[in-house]
Amino acid sequence: MRVWLWDASPYHGITDDEVRALEAAEAHVAPGEAARVEMAIAALGFRALSATYYRTGIGWEGRGNQGRVHWKRF
């Protein structure tokens, strides 16, 4: 299952939609601070019902500036 991990320190979360992940991160970015949104693959553990997320290296990095977040793909 594909998910989107977002991080806008000290806040972070997981969504199933890229746009919602970008919006969630934007809500927590202060001017001059950075945020990151990355696609990951969710996998359930075989012996235990715990999720593991494998980052794909596909996503966005953003920085707050004048009340907006400017995103750049990586």
C-alpha positions as CSV (number, residue, x, y, z in Angstrom):
1,M,0.0,0.0,0.0
2,R,1.3,3.4,-1.0
3,V,1.2,6.2,1.7
4,W,2.7,9.7,2.1
5,L,4.8,10.6,5.1
6,W,5.0,14.2,6.1
7,D,7.3,16.0,8.5
8,A,7.3,19.6,9.6
9,S,9.2,19.4,12.8
10,P,8.1,18.7,15.5
11,Y,4.9,17.5,13.7
12,H,4.6,14.5,11.5
13,G,2.0,12.2,10.1
14,I,0.9,9.7,7.4
15,T,-1.8,10.1,4.8
16,D,-3.0,8.1,1.8
17,D,-3.0,11.2,-0.5
18,E,-0.1,13.4,-1.7
19,V,-2.1,16.6,-1.7
20,R,-3.4,16.0,1.9
21,A,0.2,15.4,3.0
22,L,1.4,18.6,1.5
23,E,-1.5,20.5,3.1
24,A,-0.9,18.9,6.5
25,A,2.8,19.8,6.4
26,E,2.1,23.4,5.3
27,A,-0.2,23.9,8.3
28,H,2.8,23.4,10.6
29,V,5.6,25.2,8.7
30,A,6.8,28.5,10.2
31,P,8.7,31.1,8.2
32,G,12.3,29.9,7.5
33,E,11.5,26.3,8.6
34,A,11.6,23.2,6.4
35,A,9.1,20.4,5.7
36,R,9.3,17.2,3.8
37,V,6.7,14.9,2.2
38,E,7.8,11.5,0.9
39,M,6.0,8.6,-0.7
40,A,6.5,5.3,1.1
41,I,5.3,1.7,0.8
42,A,3.5,0.3,3.9
43,A,4.1,-3.3,4.7
44,L,2.7,-5.3,7.6
45,G,5.1,-7.5,9.6
46,F,4.8,-11.2,9.0
47,R,5.0,-12.4,12.6
48,A,3.5,-9.3,14.3
49,L,0.7,-6.9,13.1
50,S,3.0,-3.9,13.0
51,A,3.5,-1.6,10.0
52,T,6.8,-0.8,8.5
53,Y,7.3,2.1,6.0
54,Y,9.8,1.9,3.2
55,R,10.7,5.3,1.8
56,T,10.8,5.5,-2.0
57,G,12.9,8.7,-2.4
58,I,10.0,10.4,-4.3
59,G,8.5,13.5,-2.8
60,W,8.8,17.2,-1.9
61,E,10.9,19.5,0.2
62,G,9.5,22.8,1.2
63,R,10.5,25.9,3.1
64,G,8.2,28.5,4.7
65,N,8.6,32.1,3.3
66,Q,6.3,35.1,3.8
67,G,3.3,33.0,4.9
68,R,3.6,30.4,2.1
69,V,5.5,27.2,1.6
70,H,7.6,26.8,-1.6
71,W,7.9,23.2,-2.6
72,K,10.6,21.6,-4.7
73,R,10.5,18.0,-6.0
74,F,13.3,15.6,-5.1
